[in-house]
Amino acid sequence: MTALLDRPATDAPPGPSRAPHPFRVELLRGLAPWAGLALFLTLAWALIAKSATWQGSWSETTVALRMAGVMLGGPLALAAGCWQGARERRRRTDELRASTARGPLAQFMTAALPLALWVLAVYAATVGAALLACAPYASPGGLAPTVFLSTGAVLVACTLTGHVVGARLPWRLTAPVLAVAAFGTFGLSMNASGVAGLLGPIPEYAPDFELLAWWHPLLTAGWFLSLASTAVLAHAACRRWSALITLAAAATTALVLSGTGDTMTHRDPRAGQQVCTTTTTPQICVNATRAALLPEVTKALSGLTDRLKGVGNLPARFEDLPRRSHADEAELPTLTPYGWTVVRGKIADHDRYAWEAAMQMVEADCANPQAPGRVEIADRAVVRYLAPTDPQDSMREHRFESARAADDQAELRRLTAEQKAYDHLRTMSTADRRAWLTRYFAPADRCARTESEVPAL
């Protein structure tokens, strides 16, 4: 009998299972994961399609991430939040939810925060992936991580605001209309000047030569989150007057932002510095903001510098500064915008880049260019010798054919003279050619050269 009483009750019915928390259900099911996937695909498509224009520059990567996040992610977050906010009205369960023990604000946050967290997590993952993709090609320095906080805050604010709008206007067309309106509003704010531009999600500045103050993105984040919090509290708080607190915070932040003006940026100290080679003549210098490109630029100009070995009176350097070249300098061909001359740390067309460098060195940028016939012929022969390119040769052949077809004797004489000068320069002995080029580069003021100052070919 005692043994029977001590036997464990194995046939007892199990206790009731505990239901998962609604927040966890919203986080793992429903619209939030799908909205996160949609945002990821949208941002990935936008960034991959334009990867050649940002991969290799921290500033361009920052701009691309902010543009994609605000212009594409912002409207999508608004639409997703709006659709989520109208869910109870669509299902006609709003009265049932109102009868539960949780207050309106708790119910709102349980439904809206999972979506906001998914949006923020996806954007953070996208930022991390883009920065890793940029790192192998970009020059050190110039990255301000706080910049991405403002875009993340904008996405969260859009999600919460969209949820409020969806709860208040539960029509099926509200979400797409809101997304289109947000896209237009964000676009206008980016091109606006004055206070409207300062209060926008992406302030206007020159990312190649300026750095955004570290505190400015934090103010932008506070501005948008305060506005969203005001809308949420006015919609769902039991004490709706509490929305006045966040409204006051938004107004204060807006006043501070509108007064930032010139203080929101400072000049990148690297923009006024150069890194140079020490093994070439002329030296090759690139802006310190693009220091990682110096080996590639040196390689692209190697043919030109090899042909100038032993030549005197050359410019001291190719410079790459945001100013006019000095008398002893030649301007380096532009390396921006990315995606044209430079793609992922490589110069796309070495021959064309070298030809542009020869043009910058030979044909000075003069306000009133004076180019007598023999001077112009000599200039073109020197450029062609220093940086021969197939496209230029093809263009020259096309000009010959066009001149013959039109029986343009003056053009034929000019083209023949150019060809004769180039052939003479090319077939000179190395010593004679170096001596001729030394005399050619002798005039200090290249804008005032006369025919007597240019050696004959």
Sequence and secondary structure as in RCSB ss.txt:
>XXXX:A:sequence
MTALLDRPATDAPPGPSRAPHPFRVELLRGLAPWAGLALFLTLAWALIAKSATWQGSWSETTVALRMAGVMLGGP
LALAAGCWQGARERRRRTDELRASTARGPLAQFMTAALPLALWVLAVYAATVGAALLACAPYASPGGLAPTVFLS
TGAVLVACTLTGHVVGARLPWRLTAPVLAVAAFGTFGLSMNASGVAGLLGPIPEYAPDFELLAWWHPLLTAGWFL
SLASTAVLAHAACRRWSALITLAAAATTALVLSGTGDTMTHRDPRAGQQVCTTTTTPQICVNATRAALLPEVTKA
LSGLTDRLKGVGNLPARFEDLPRRSHADEAELPTLTPYGWTVVRGKIADHDRYAWEAAMQMVEADCANPQAPGRV
EIADRAVVRYLAPTDPQDSMREHRFESARAADDQAELRRLTAEQKAYDHLRTMSTADRRAWLTRYFAPADRCART
ESEVPAL
>XXXX:A:secstr
 HHHHHS  TT          HHHHHHHSTHHHHHHHHHHHHHHHHHHHTHHHHTT HHHHHHHHHHIIIIIIHH
HHHHHHHHHHTHHHHHT HHHHHTSSS HHHHHHHHHHHHHHHHHHHHHHHHHHHHHHHTTTS SS   TTHHHH
HHHHHHHHHHHHHHHHHHS  TTHHHHHHHHHHHHHHHHHH  THHHHTSSS    TTTEEE THHHHHHHHHHH
HHHHHHHHHHH SSGGGHHHHHHHHHHHHHHHHTTGGGGEEE GGGG EEE SSSSSEEEEEGGGGGGHHHHHHH
THHHHHHTTT  S  SEEE SSS   TTEEE     STTTSEETTEES HHHHHHHHHHHHHS   SS    HHH
HHHHHHHHHHHS  HHHHHHHHHHHHHHHHHT HHHHHHHHHHHHHHHHHHHS HHHHHHHHHHHT  S GGG  
GGGS   
